[in-house]
Every structure is written in structure tokens, then in C-alpha cells.
Amino acid sequence: MKTMLTGLLLLASGITFSQTTAIAKTIKVNEQRLENRILELAKFGKDSSGSGYRVAFTKGDIEARAWYISLMKKRGLK
């Protein structure tokens, strides 16, 4: 599962299949951290009934983007 997920992400970035296969075999995915991030992201934009609602440029969307950008900045990304 980890290799498949990593491979799909790399293919989406425009890397060739053979490059993806080689890279995916060396990358380790922290499944728990990935799941936690998805669950954290899902909290943004919930309506009063608890359903997700994060259409572009709504309050939930803007807050989610700011949260994600803060994660990237904490890791030193620009």
C-alpha cells in the first residue's frame, strides 16, 4: 500500500513510470502521520450538522489552506 500511494503521488508530479518505481521503493510513508493530517484537514469547514463543507474561498477553505501552509513553513518549505 505504501509503495502504491507513493507511486501515485510521484506519477501525478510528472515523473516517468520507471523513475517512479525506483523512487517509490526507497521512500517510507508514515501512514499514521498521513492519516492524522487527513483527519485534521477534515475538521475545517464543517457545518452545524458536522458535515464537511469546504468550497473554494469559503471560511473553511481559507482556514484549511492557512493551516496547511503553516505545516509547510514549519518544515522549512517556501
N, C-alpha and C positions, 0 to 999 in steps of 0.2 A: 504494500500500500504506500509506504513512504517513497519508494523509488518511482512509482507511478505518479504520485502527486507532484513530486519534484520534476519529473519529466514533463508533465503537462505544463507546469509553470515555465519551464525553460523553453518549451516549444512555443508558448504564447509570446515569449520575448523575441522570437525571430531566429533563434539558434537552430542549426540544422539537426536532423534526427540523429546522425552519428555523433555529433558533438553533445547532444542532449543525453544520449545513452551513457557516454563516458563520464560526463559531469554528474549525472544522477546517481551513479554508483558510488560516488565519493561524498556526496552531500548527506548530512544527517539532519533529519527533520525532528524537531522537538514537538511531538504530537500533542502533548498536554498543553504546552505554551500556545500552540496554534489554536487548539480548541478554546482555551481561555480567552484568547484575543477575539475569536468569533463571538463568544458569549458576551464579552464586554461590549463589542460593537453593536450587538443586538439590543442593548439597553437603550440606545439613542433613538429617539423618535417614537417611542411607544405612546399610544393614545390612552384614554382613560380606562378602556377595557383591557389594556395590556397587549393589544395587537400592534405589530410593527407598522410604522408609517414614516418612511424617510424619503419622500420625493425630493428631487433636486431643489436646493436652495430653501428648503423648509428649515425651521429651527433645529430639528433633529439631524438633518443632513449637515448643516453648518457645524453643529456641535461635534458630530462624528468625525468630520474632516479635521477639525481642530485637535481632537483627541489623537487621531492617527498621526497627524503632523508632529504633535508633541512626542509621540513614541519614536518617530524617526529622528527628531532632533536630539533626544536623549541618547540615541545610539551614534550620534555624530554625523548623521546624514544631512545633506543640504538640499 
